[in-house]
Amino acid sequence: MKTRTASLILLILTSAGILFHICILLKLIPYNIAWGGRLEDDAAMYRMEIFSLVLNLFFAWMVAVQGGFIAGNKQRSRVVLWIFFVLFTLNTIGNVFAQTTTEKLFAVLTLANVILLWFVLRKK
C-alpha cells in the first residue's frame, strides 16, 4: 500500500474517531462506553474527551504532513508518528483487556491504525 493511500485511510478513520468523541461530548453517545468504562462523572468525561480531541487533531495533522496533503516538516512528523505507532500498539493491547465490549471492539480499529501507520512509516 502506498504512503498516501494509507495516510488517507488514517485521516478518514481519525475523522470518524473525532466525530465519535464529539458525540460523547454532546452526550449523544453515553460516555460509559469509552475509556474502558472507567469515567465516573461528567467532569472526568469532559477532561478526557477534550484531551482526546486535541490528540486526535494533532495526529491527523502529522498524518496529513507525512502523506503530503499539507506542508510541514516530514522528518518531525515521522518521529511523532513513530511515537503514535507505539501508543496505538499499547492501546490495542489495553482495549483487548477493557471492561466494556465496545472498548474491546475498538481493538480492531487501533490495530488497523497500527497497520496503516506501518505502511506510512516504512522505508521504501
C-alpha positions in Angstrom: 0.0 0.0 0.0 1.3 3.5 -0.9 2.1 6.0 1.9 -0.5 8.5 0.5 -3.3 5.8 0.4 -2.5 4.6 3.9 -2.4 8.3 5.1 -5.8 9.0 3.5 -7.4 5.9 5.2 -5.9 7.0 8.5 -7.3 10.5 8.1 -10.8 9.0 7.4 -10.6 6.8 10.4 -9.3 9.6 12.6 -12.1 11.9 11.4 -14.6 9.2 12.4 -12.9 9.0 15.8 -13.1 12.7 16.2 -16.8 12.6 15.4 -17.3 9.8 17.9 -15.6 11.9 20.7 -17.7 15.0 19.7 -20.8 12.8 20.1 -19.7 11.8 23.5 -19.0 15.4 24.5 -22.5 16.3 23.3 -23.9 13.3 25.2 -25.3 11.8 22.1 -23.4 8.7 23.0 -23.1 7.6 26.6 -19.5 8.1 28.0 -19.6 4.8 29.9 -18.7 3.0 26.7 -15.4 5.0 26.3 -12.2 5.0 28.2 -12.6 1.4 29.3 -15.8 2.2 31.2 -13.7 4.0 33.9 -15.2 7.5 33.7 -17.2 8.3 36.8 -18.7 11.7 36.2 -19.2 14.5 33.6 -16.2 16.5 34.7 -13.9 13.5 34.1 -15.6 12.9 30.7 -15.1 16.5 29.6 -11.4 16.4 30.6 -10.7 13.1 28.8 -12.8 13.9 25.7 -11.2 17.3 25.2 -7.7 15.7 25.6 -8.7 13.0 23.1 -9.9 15.6 20.6 -6.7 17.6 20.8 -4.6 14.5 20.5 -6.7 13.2 17.5 -6.4 16.6 15.7 -2.6 16.6 16.3 -2.4 13.0 15.0 -4.4 13.9 11.9 -2.1 16.9 11.3 1.0 14.7 11.5 -0.5 12.1 9.2 -1.5 14.8 6.7 2.0 16.2 6.7 3.6 12.7 6.2 1.0 11.8 3.5 1.9 15.0 1.6 -1.6 16.5 2.0 -0.3 19.6 3.7 3.1 21.3 4.0 5.2 20.6 7.1 8.4 19.0 8.4 8.2 15.4 7.3 11.1 14.3 9.5 9.5 15.7 12.6 6.1 14.2 11.7 7.8 10.9 11.1 9.2 10.9 14.7 5.9 11.9 16.1 4.1 9.2 14.2 6.5 6.5 15.4 5.5 7.6 19.0 1.9 7.2 18.0 2.7 3.8 16.5 3.9 2.6 19.9 0.9 4.2 21.7 -1.6 2.6 19.3 0.1 -0.8 19.8 -0.2 -0.4 23.6 -3.7 0.9 23.2 -4.7 -2.2 21.2 -3.4 -4.4 24.0 -5.3 -2.3 26.5 -8.5 -2.5 24.5 -8.4 -6.3 24.4 -8.5 -6.2 28.2 -11.0 -3.4 28.6 -14.1 -3.7 30.8 -16.6 -3.0 28.1 -17.4 -4.9 25.0 -17.4 -1.7 23.0 -13.8 -0.9 24.0 -12.8 -4.4 23.2 -14.2 -4.0 19.7 -12.1 -0.8 19.4 -9.0 -3.1 19.5 -9.8 -3.8 15.8 -9.7 -0.1 15.0 -6.5 0.6 16.9 -4.9 -2.5 15.2 -5.9 -1.1 11.8 -4.2 2.2 12.9 -1.0 0.3 13.7 -1.0 -1.5 10.4 -1.8 1.7 8.4 0.9 3.6 10.3 3.4 0.9 9.4 2.6 1.5 5.7 3.0 5.2 6.2 6.3 5.0 8.1 8.1 2.1 6.5 11.1 2.8 4.3 10.7 2.2 0.6 
